[in-house]
Amino acid sequence: MEILKSNERIDYMYSDHLKVIQRKDAFSFSLDTLLLAYFAKEKIHDRDKVVDLCCGNGAATLYMSYFNLAHYDAVEIQPEIASQAKRSVSLNQLENRITVHCINALDAPKNLGKDKFDVVTVNPPYFKVPDGHRINPNQQKAIARHEILINLEQVIIVASQLLKMKGKLFIVHRPERLAEIIHYCLSNHMGVKNIQPFAPQKDHKTNLVVVEAVNNAPTDGLVLNNPIIVHNSDSSFTDEIENIIHENKAASSKTENKKYYFYCLQCADGSFYGGFTDNLKKRIEAHNAGKGAKYTKIRRPVKLLYFEEFDDKRAALKREYWFKHHDRKWKENFLTEHNVKF
């Protein structure tokens, strides 16, 4: 697959852990995308199914996927931008967990299924298009920013159709449209449970909100949080925003010398087993002693074919999950590409 096309670049998110493809002169993800993803990922579990509507180049989907093992369906109507999302997924080796659909979000319930998703996230177009209103001449930006192909009410209707009972919607939007968001949620049997405002600087008015609503939930119990300040007086990001954009260095420094491993074994019956550990030698010994895993216990002896070393535990766990969810032929090709004889 061709990774980069003309006039594209690779940018990095979350302390360079994630790569995203963007045009040099057009659509790029912004802070509101990461704020949406950050607050949504707190409620996403490993077994969840998630839909990211109006996903753009997939930045929010990639960010959320870094923190869990959930499966994601990313929906984007514009073919060029959807292509960027697909190639970004490939670039991050997340094809087994993220599927990009180049379809109209209005068709998502028909194409993906109704009442089957645990979480829906959406960074929709913010602005209406009144008669005579001038919009951005760049079509990609105009569609992303203005309600040309889908409006706020339609977004919330689609989300309510996709979500399971008690499934959660996370939407980022402008505060001047908060009343509409609440109204449309209530009209579609969703209770608004949490509103997180953001202000550009201290003593400034809120200019962004992330709203959490729950499908078929009571309307009481709304929590309105204090605004999170985005910038310091010198225009640098505040510590709270820095920890959303970048990995928390203070927390990661405690384990900076710790190593984690994804490994592949060949069992006595010729099958492959992928695993995770923080002590490779001890783990292989445990497998051959019948204490490593139920699968390998009856397929001893095992031998180590391949391993990868990581500084980050989540990355090693995701690599294990990624390997296990491919078939035998794919695993053989993977090992061959890495010059492993088996």
Residue, then its C-alpha position, 0 to 999 in steps of 0.5 A: m500500500e502506498i503510504l503517502k500521497s502527493n502533498e501529504r505528511i506524517d504527524y505524531m500524536y501522544s508523545d510520538h506513539l501514534k502516527v497520523i497522515q494529513r495533507k500539508d495544505a488542507f484538513s488537519f486534526s485539532l485540539d478539540t479532536l484530542l479532547l473528545a478522544y481523551f474523555a471518551k477513552e476513560k469510559i471505553h473497555d477492552r471488549d467494547k465496540v465503538v463508532d467514531l462518526c465524522c472521523g476525519n483522518g482518524a486522529a480521535t480513533l487512533y488516540m482512543s485505541y492506544f488506551n484499550l483493546a476495543h474494536y473501532d468503526a470509523v466513519e468518514i464521508q470524504p474519500e480522500i480523508a477516509s483514505q488518509a484514515k485507512r493508511s494511518v491505521s495501517l501505519n500504526q498496525l491497527e488493521n485488526r482493531i480499526t475499520v474505516h468506512c467511507i460512507n455517509a454518517l446518515d447511513a451508519p445504522k444501515n451499514l454497521g447495524k443498530d443497537k450494537f455499539d457501546v460508545v459513539t464519538v463524534n466531532p461534527p460540523y459546528f456551524k449552520v449554513p444560513d441562506g447567503h452565508r459564505i463558507n470556506p472555499n476549500q471543500q474539505k474544510a467546508i464539509a468538516r466545519h459546516e452542516i452541509l451534509i449532516n446537521l446536529e439533530q441528524v448526528i444525535i439521531v444516528a448515535s441513538q440508533l447505533l447505541k445499545m441500551k445504556g450505550k454512551l455518546f461523546i460529542v465535542h461542540r461549541p457551547e452556544r449549541l449546548a441547548e440544542i444538544i440537550h434538546y436533541c438528546l432528550s428527544n431521542h431518549m438519551g440522558v445528558k450525564n456529563i458536560q466538560p467545558f474548556a476555556p482558552q485562558k483563565d477568566h475567559k468564557t468557555n469556547l468548547v464543551v465535551v458532552e456525555a449522554v447515555n442511551n435510554a437513561p434517566t434525565d437526572g444526574l447531570v454533572l457540570n464540571n468546572p472549566i479546564i483551562v487550555h492555555n497559560s498566560d504565555s499561550s503555552f498549554t496548561d499541565e492538564i492539557e499537556n497530559i492529554i496531548h503528551e504522555n505523562k512523563a512523571a508517571s512514565s519515568k517511574t518505569e523507564n527502565k522496565k522492559y516488556y515483550f511480545y513473543c511468539l512460540q512454536c508449540a510441539d504440534g507446530s502451532f504458534y502462540g503469541g504472548f506478553t511478558d516482562n521477563l522473557k526467560k522466566r516466561i518461556e521456562a514457565h511455558n515448558a514447565g506447564k505453568g505458562a498458559k492453558y494452550t501451551k500446557i498440552r503442547r509442550p515443549v515450546k520454543l521461542l521463535y521471535f520477540e519484540e521489546f517495548d518500553d511501554k506495557r500497553a504497546a506490548l499488550k496491543r502487539e500480542y492482541w494484534f498477533k493473536h487475532h490473525d489466522r495461521k497464514w498471516k502469522e506464517n507471512f509475518l514470521t517469514e517477513h521477519n526472517v524467522k525459520f519455523 
